[in-house]
């Protein structure tokens, strides 16, 4: 039986909700990419980028999805501070209910 990755499942639930309310959003793929010619993984150009990025009602959104035991890396904390500093919405969630609570705090309607 295939093991379900909670973070992947939660990310898909969040994206489905965002799409359903007309949010332009996507999963930010920041994993390394295999470079066959060089025989190594090329890292993403920006470390710490949140799992979900988007724009809703004219505001940039960044959502970090974590399992119950994962913690933010220093790069992820820095990314979140930068988003908030520039007027965007950024938060971390561990469950769909937590996501809905935090999202409705920033977008009450």
PyMOL commands that set and color helices and strands:
alter all, ss='L'
color gray80, all
select helices_A, chain A and resi 6-20+74-85+96-106
alter helices_A, ss='H'
color red, helices_A
select strands_A, chain A and resi 24-27+33-35+40-42+52-56+59-65+89-93
alter strands_A, ss='S'
color yellow, strands_A
deselect
rebuild
show_as cartoon
